[in-house]
Amino acid sequence: MAVKKKTTTKYKPSAKEPFMNAKQKQYFKQKLLDWKESLLKGSNETITNLKEDKEVSGDFADIASAESAKSIELRTRDRERKLINKIDEALKRIENNTYGFCEITGKPINLKRLEARPIATLSIEAQQMHENQEQLNND
C-alpha cells in the first residue's frame, strides 16, 4: 500500500490580509534566514576550497588564471558578507516591527517588492527618488 504524501500549500503573503501580520512576519523571517543560511554555506565552501587549494604551477597564464578566479571568488564572498549584514538588519526590523515599512515615507513597501528583495528598506517610489538624487549628484 502506497503512503500518500500530505500536500501542503505554501503560504504566500497577500495584499488582502493586514500588512505585516504575524504570518507575514514569520514568512519573511524564514525567507531571510534561509537566504542567510545559503550564503553562509557558500562562504564556508569558499574557505574550505581556499584552505585546500594547492599552488598552481605551470606557465604564467595558468597562474594568472587561477589567481583571477580566486580574486573573483573573494569579491563575490565580500559582497555576500555585506548582504548578510543587510539580512541581519532586516531580521532586527522584523523584531522591532519596522520591517516592511519605507524608511523615508513610513508607508508599507509593496509585498511584491519585499518578495523580490526581502532586505528592501525603501518603497519603489522612494528608491527611484533616491536613485535620481544620486544621479544628479554624480553629474
N, C-alpha and C positions, 0 to 999 in steps of 0.2 A: 504494500500500500504506500503510495507516494505521499510525502508530507507536503501539505500545501503551505507555501510561504505566505506569511501575512503581508499584505500590501499596505504600505503606509504612504499617506500623501504628505509630501514635504510642504511645510509651511512657507508661504511667501507673503511678505508684508503687503497690505492693500491700503489704498487711499480711502477705502470705505470704513476703516476702523479708526479709532482715536490714534492720533500721531504719537509715536514713541510710547505706546502702551507696554506693559510688561513683556508681552510676546515679541514685539518688535525689538525691544532692547535685548532680549535673550537671543533672538535671531542674529542681530548684528554683532553681539558679543561673541557668539560662536563662530561666525564668519571671520571676524578679526583674529580670534585665537587659532583657527585652522590655518589662516594665511600666515600668521607669525610662526606657527609650527613648521610649515612648509619651508619658509625662508631660513629658519634655524637649521633645519635638516640639510639644506643645500650648503649652508655655511660650514657645518660640521664635515660634510663631504669634501669641501674645498680644503679645509685644514688637514684632513687625513691625506688627501692627494698631495698636498704640498710637503707633508712630512715624509711621505713615501717616495716622492719624486727623486729620481736619480739624475745625476749630472748628465747632460746631453753632450755627447761627443760627436765629432764629425766636422763637417765644414761649417763655415761661418753662417751660411744660410740656415742650416738646421738649428744651430744655437740661437740665432736671431728669431726664428720662427717659434721655438719653444719659449723664449723669453717674452715674446709678444703675446703668446697665448696665456702665459701666467699673468702678465700685466692686465690683460682684458678681464681675466677671471677675478683678479683682485679689485679692479674698478667696479665690476658688477657686484661683488660682495659688499663693497663700501656703500654703493647705492642702496643695497638691500638692508644694510645696517641702519642707514638713515630712515628707511621705510619702517623698520622695526620700531624705531623711536616714535614715528608718527602713529603706528598701530597702538603702542603703549599709551600715547596721549589720547587717542580715540577711546581706548578702554577706560581711561580715567574720566573722560567726559560722560561715558555711559553711567559710571558710578555716581557722578555728581549731577546727573540729569540735565546736562547741557548738550549731550550728543544729538546730532541731527538738526541742530539749530544754527543758522548762519551767525558767524562771529561779528559781522558788520550790522546786519539788519535785525537779527534776533528772530527772524521768521524761519519756519520749518524749511529744511532742504528737501527738495523733491526726492521721493523714495527711489525713483529710477536712478537718480544721480548717486544716492547712497549705495544702491545695489552695485552700480558700476565702479564707484570709488568710495568704499566704506570709510576712508580716512578724510573725506571732504569736510572742510570747515566753513566753506562759503557756498551760498546758493549760486546757481548758474549766472544770474544777473550780477551778483556781487563779484564773482570770479571774472566776468567779462569786463566789468568796470576796473578791477584791479589790473588785468592784463592791458587794457587800454592806457591806463595811467603809467604802467611800466614802459609801454611802447613810446609814450610821449616823453618820458624821462630819458629814454635811450636815444631819441632822435636829436 
